[in-house]
């Protein structure tokens, strides 16, 4: 098994699923990432090869991603790429998996609303005084760090 850390920009190509493995939740979906290049002769952008892989989000990331992503969404993922080898019907098969450690929407392709997550019930509310607005007012829904939603 070979591993490397990488960041990939792609598209969710399957309906995401969530399942429990022991005490952990894992959120899984397939991703396609296309390479694009400028053909110097024609001056047009062309699509090169496509990388397909399974993305697995474990634990808290899996819980937060569950119900948020849909097939067709543009995403940016960071994590460990692994090549899994197994035998099927006497043939050695390989597939590519990313164990995702960070996941976000591709804002060049999507409009999103962001809300900060609370770490636990007793934690100080993060979206309050001085963190969001220089004048000390709390952010309203749809605002991020002092930037008003369109």
Secondary structure as UniProt FT lines:
FT   STRAND          3..12
FT   STRAND          17..21
FT   TURN            22..23
FT   STRAND          24..38
FT   TURN            40..42
FT   STRAND          45..58
FT   HELIX           59..65
FT   TURN            66..68
FT   TURN            71..72
FT   STRAND          74..88
FT   TURN            89..90
FT   STRAND          91..105
FT   TURN            107..109
FT   TURN            121..122
FT   TURN            126..127
FT   TURN            129..131
FT   TURN            134..135
FT   TURN            141..142
FT   TURN            145..146
//
